[in-house]
Amino acid sequence: MDRRIRNLTYDELKSIVKTFDWSNQAIKKIKLAINACDNIVLEKDKRFRFWQTIYAVLWENNEAVDMGFKAYTKKYFYERLEAIQYHNKNCNSYCKVCEILDRWNNERKESRIYRECVVV
């Protein structure tokens, strides 16, 4: 794949980030970023905001720190994106990837409901 890492769409970034095993603190930061980014209109602003969070949570990953964030994301983000795209085209039943993505989607919906109740 010859695309630049910065050209990943916001939706692609969200899907990729959900496949990593993050700490509870990182998950909270990512969920807050997703909630914030979902309310931003421009795609480039969503990507910029989300990348800031990605770089912040990557500090807990020793391999990413040692390798460098740009090299790490270029290597592993495209691998995971290709796996997600393959899964989306070929998954015929509920599998481990479906389980991981559903867990994030369900948890995110719960946090959004809570956020909306607090605002009202």
ABEGO torsion letter per residue (X at the ends): XABBAAABBAAAAAAAAAABBBBAAAAAAAAAAAAAAAABABAAAAAAAAAAAAAAAAAABAAAAAAEAAAAAAAAAAAAAAAAAAAAAABABBBAAAAAAAAAAAAAAAAAAAAAAAAX
